[in-house]
Amino acid sequence: MSDTADRSNPSAPTPVTPVDTPASGVTERLAGPRVAVDDALLGRLRDACPDVTEDDTARMEAGRDWWPLAIRWATRGAVPARPAVVVRPTDTSQVAAVVSACHEGRVPVTAMAGRSGVCGASIPAFGGVSLDMCAMSGILDIDTTSLLAEVLPGTFGPDLEAGLRASDVTLGHWPQSMDLSTVGGWLACRGAGQYSTRYGKIEDMVVGLEVVLADGRVIHTGGTAPRAATGPDLTQMFVGSEGVLGVITGATLRLHPQPTAEQRRAYGFGSFAEGLEVCRRILRRGATPAVLRLYDHAESARNFDVPDHCVLIVLDEADPVLLDPTVAVVEAECAAGAATPLDEGLVERWMSHRNDVSALAPLYRAGIVVDTIEIAARWTALTPLYEKCVAALQAIEGTLVASAHQTHA
């Protein structure tokens, strides 16, 4: 994320916040058993992969991600849980050998990479082995005719897009964690990007996978034909499985031509419900602008210094022949919904700070926790759901502010 990510080393995750204790003195906050790695298994791991470490700092960093509680605990010299060892493979055969050895030894393996998750999913809760996939990075092939790319799982977002755009193509996946997350993480966690209304979510962008199963077998799913009617889609079984069913070691992704035009709009509504209705009508007519983000009054004031409106920002990118009709639908529905046109510079304001989380660590150190809960529902349920959720949060003692925005429509 913009003010915290260090991309000088494309194969390294971005540290969350410093742990206020030397690595050798760090404590663990999660209770429960920890599985050790004995000397025999350690020897097998080192035979399988040159980079195996028991270093205190490496184990400490592998024991946390961007989970808000973990950031808070770091300010008190603790991490959620540490692995016994960290293994950093560089190819699929190493992953297979490591996983096979752990399978036979009944030792848990936790796959990880950028560790940008905010729910603690990459934390090795039972110890064992943390499998750091960051060294398996890069674009293996770009087929600009068929609009496909072969990509390794440890490839970070900015490095992927830079490589694709050098060939005038794009994936169209822009999660808030873009600078901190990897292709394997997007797939394993079924991620959504900020441009998903046009391009879809990551499950819409993957054609096939290479996966190492729990016993070390390597399988390939999909990728052989544009469509098939030969049983279940095994690719989608692994997308969103969060490493439980296997370790993703490669992906074939669906690309798009790099867009040649872009348009932006901004509008204000008297209420969040009015804005939601206009968003619904825009999509109902078949228009799918890349960005269709509606903020309630609290977030409009905080993000845009616009306290009197619920701000809707719109951005779309495409061939001009396709772009103009989409924007025309947006304009027509916003006019019909009595929206107030606002300065389009609000879109740039969002673009310039959308991934900035530099304020998080100072807030946590001051005892203030900031978190986001993502939910989805039918259009008919959104307004009452919004009202009830915000009211419930505001009723919790110690809550300073509760607010919401709509996106990924």
TAWO-V307161 format. One line per field, one symbol per residue. phi: phi as a letter, one per 20 degrees, with the letter a starting at -180 (. if undefined). A space follows every 10 residues. Layout:
# TAWO-V307161
phi=???
This chain:
# TAWO-V307161
phi=.gecfdefdf dcfegfbgee bggfdfddee epfceedfff fgfffffebf dccdgfffff ffebceggff fffffdmccf adffbddcfd bfffgfffff ffffeldfcd fbbflefdcm feeffdmmde eeeffecpee acdffelcce cefeffgfff ffffffdmcb endcfgegfd dcgffgffdl fddfdffeen effededacd ceffenfdcc dlmebfbbcd nfefgffefn elnferdfda bddedcgffd bbccbbbccf bfffffffgf fffgenecfg dbdddfffff ffeclceece eddcbcbafg fefgfffffg ffffffelfe fdffffffff gfcfdecfef ggfffenddd bcddccafgf effffgffff ffffefgnfe bcbbbdblf
